[in-house]
Amino acid sequence: MGLIASSSGGGEFEAVPIGTHRAICYKLADAGTRDEKFKDEDAKKRHTIFIFFELPDLRTSKDQPFSIFKQYTLSLNENSALHKDLKSWRGKSFTEAELKSFDMANILGVNCDIEVEHTAGGRAKIVSIFKPDGGAKKVATVNDQVMFDLEDYCKEFSGESCDESKNACDIFADLPAFLCEMIEGSYELAAAYSKGRKAEASESQGGLAAMSSAKKKPAVVEDFEDDDIPF
């Protein structure tokens, strides 16, 4: 499945320098839904995603491109940070169709300009994203371009293991520790664990009688169109 947006760590580190830099999206990560509280607000369920960028013009001490990420609530409400940044990045407004279902995978490998500032603790943070000169285009990256799909990952624990779920497990293993902890604490993964336990219990109680009474359902193949929404 895809990551769809709609309108309805510590230790030593090298901080990205302050300023405006060329950047390319190379990773998307769905951290799932959890209760979060901001300032004096009541706790609300928020679906969180992370967008990772590599900066081709800046190299770390290990001669790798600098990397930086930004956290968003998965919403294309006109007041959301994701809506504002994607609109600025694209250089155009969303259509009504895109607001209902925008495939976030479209931004993988797409270039942009980002403005970086530092927090009081010296951490780099993205404060703005812009359409680059010449327009946003798909370009190559040093890092592998990947998307961690939480829906696929959950299948590994809900009794629906498949190639997609195993691939999601490989991607999960390379995510930052803090992000893995967020995913492990999500409502989505808790539901998958519960579904998996129920499936195991059902199988253990089924026996040969249940197997003999099971009826195969005919496979249904439906025609469909898979038109990518242009970024």
C-alpha positions in Angstrom: 0.0 0.0 0.0 1.0 3.6 -0.3 1.5 6.5 2.1 -1.5 8.8 1.3 -2.0 12.3 2.6 -5.4 14.0 2.6 -7.2 17.0 3.9 -10.1 15.2 5.8 18.5 10.6 19.2 21.7 11.8 21.2 25.4 11.4 21.0 27.9 13.2 18.8 26.5 14.6 15.6 27.3 17.0 12.7 24.7 19.6 12.3 23.7 20.9 8.9 25.0 24.5 8.6 22.6 27.4 8.8 21.5 28.7 5.4 19.7 27.7 2.2 20.8 24.4 0.6 20.0 22.2 -2.3 18.2 19.1 -1.1 16.7 15.9 -2.4 14.0 13.7 -0.7 15.4 10.2 -0.4 13.3 8.6 2.4 9.7 8.7 3.7 8.7 7.1 6.9 5.2 6.5 8.3 5.5 6.6 12.1 1.8 5.8 12.7 -0.8 7.3 15.0 -0.4 8.0 18.7 -1.8 10.4 21.3 0.2 13.6 21.4 -0.1 16.7 23.4 1.2 20.2 22.5 1.5 22.9 25.0 -1.9 23.5 26.6 -3.9 21.5 24.1 -5.7 18.3 25.0 -4.1 15.1 23.8 -5.1 14.2 20.3 -4.5 11.3 18.0 -2.0 12.4 15.3 -0.7 10.4 12.4 3.0 11.3 12.0 5.4 11.0 9.0 9.0 12.0 8.5 10.5 13.3 5.3 14.3 12.8 4.9 16.6 14.9 2.6 20.1 14.5 1.5 22.1 17.7 0.7 24.3 17.0 -2.3 26.5 20.1 -1.9 27.5 19.4 1.7 29.7 16.5 2.9 30.2 15.1 6.3 33.6 14.2 7.8 32.9 10.7 6.4 32.5 12.2 2.9 28.8 11.4 2.8 26.1 14.0 1.9 24.6 15.6 4.9 21.1 14.3 5.8 18.2 16.1 7.6 14.6 15.3 8.2 11.4 17.0 9.1 8.4 15.7 11.1 4.8 16.3 9.9 1.3 15.4 10.8 -0.1 13.5 7.8 -2.7 16.0 6.8 -3.3 18.2 3.8 -5.5 20.6 5.6 -4.7 24.0 4.3 -3.4 25.1 7.7 -1.1 22.1 8.1 2.7 22.3 7.8 2.7 19.5 5.3 0.3 21.3 3.0 2.2 24.6 3.2 5.6 23.0 2.6 4.4 20.8 -0.3 2.7 23.8 -1.9 5.8 25.9 -1.7 8.0 23.0 -2.9 5.7 22.3 -5.9 5.2 26.0 -6.7 1.5 25.5 -7.2 -1.7 24.8 -5.3 -3.3 21.4 -4.9 -6.2 20.3 -7.0 -9.4 19.1 -5.3 -8.5 15.6 -6.4 -5.0 15.8 -4.9 -6.4 17.1 -1.6 -8.5 14.0 -1.3 -5.7 11.6 -2.1 -2.1 12.6 -2.7 0.4 9.8 -3.0 3.4 10.9 -0.9 5.7 8.5 -2.9 5.6 11.1 -5.6 8.1 13.2 -3.7 10.8 10.5 -3.5 13.8 11.6 -5.5 12.5 15.1 -6.1 14.8 18.0 -5.5 14.1 21.3 -3.7 15.7 24.1 -1.7 15.5 24.1 2.1 16.2 26.8 4.6 17.9 25.5 7.8 18.2 27.1 11.2 19.6 25.8 14.5 17.8 25.2 17.7 19.0 26.6 21.1 20.7 23.2 21.5 22.5 23.4 18.2 20.3 21.0 16.3 19.6 21.8 12.7 15.9 22.1 11.7 14.2 22.8 8.4 12.1 26.0 8.6 11.2 26.4 4.9 11.1 24.3 1.7 11.0 26.0 -1.8 10.7 25.1 -5.4 14.3 25.1 -6.9 15.4 27.1 -9.9 14.2 25.3 -13.0 11.4 23.6 -11.1 11.3 20.4 -9.0 12.6 17.3 -10.8 13.3 13.7 -10.1 17.1 13.2 -9.6 19.5 10.5 -8.4 20.6 10.3 -4.8 23.6 8.8 -3.0 21.3 7.2 -0.4 18.8 4.6 -1.5 15.3 6.0 -2.2 13.0 4.1 0.1 9.6 4.5 1.8 8.8 2.8 5.1 5.1 1.8 4.7 3.7 1.1 8.1 0.7 -0.7 6.6 3.0 -3.2 4.9 5.1 -3.6 8.1 2.0 -4.4 10.2 1.2 -7.3 8.0 4.3 -9.1 9.3 2.7 -9.2 12.7 -1.0 -9.6 11.8 -0.7 -13.0 10.2 -0.5 -11.6 6.7 3.3 -11.9 6.1 4.3 -11.3 2.5 7.1 -9.9 0.3 6.1 -6.3 1.0 6.0 -6.9 4.8 9.4 -8.5 4.8 10.8 -5.6 2.7 9.3 -3.1 5.2 11.1 -5.0 8.0 14.4 -4.5 6.3 13.7 -0.8 5.9 12.6 -0.6 9.6 16.0 -2.1 10.7 17.8 1.0 9.2 15.6 3.6 10.7 16.8 5.8 13.6 16.2 4.3 17.0 13.8 7.1 18.1 11.7 6.5 15.0 11.5 2.8 15.7 10.3 3.5 19.2 7.6 5.8 17.8 6.4 3.1 15.4 6.5 0.4 18.1 4.2 2.7 20.1 1.7 3.3 17.3 -2.0 2.3 17.4 -1.5 0.6 14.0 1.1 -1.8 15.2 -0.8 -2.6 18.4 -3.8 -3.5 16.3 -1.6 -5.7 14.1 -0.2 -7.6 17.1 -3.8 -8.1 18.4 -5.0 -9.4 15.1 -2.0 -11.8 14.9 -2.7 -13.2 18.3 -6.3 -13.8 17.4 -5.3 -15.5 14.1 -2.9 -17.8 16.0 -5.6 -18.7 18.5 -8.1 -19.4 15.8 -5.6 -21.7 13.9 -4.9 -23.7 17.1 -8.6 -24.3 17.7 -9.4 -25.1 14.1 -8.1 -28.7 13.7 -8.8 -31.1 10.8 -12.5 -30.6 11.0 -12.3 -26.9 10.3 -9.9 -27.6 7.5 -12.2 -30.1 5.8 -15.2 -27.7 6.0 -13.3 -24.7 4.6 -14.4 -23.7 1.2 -12.2 -22.1 -1.4 -13.5 -18.8 -2.7 -13.0 -18.0 -6.4 -10.4 -15.4 -7.1 -11.8 -12.1 -8.3 -9.7 -10.0 -10.7 -10.8 -6.5 -11.2 -9.6 -4.0 -13.9 -8.1 -0.9 -12.3 -6.2 2.2 -13.3 -3.0 3.2 -11.5 -2.4 6.8 -12.6 0.3 8.5 -10.6 -0.6 12.0 -9.4 2.1 14.2 -10.7 4.1 16.0 -8.1 
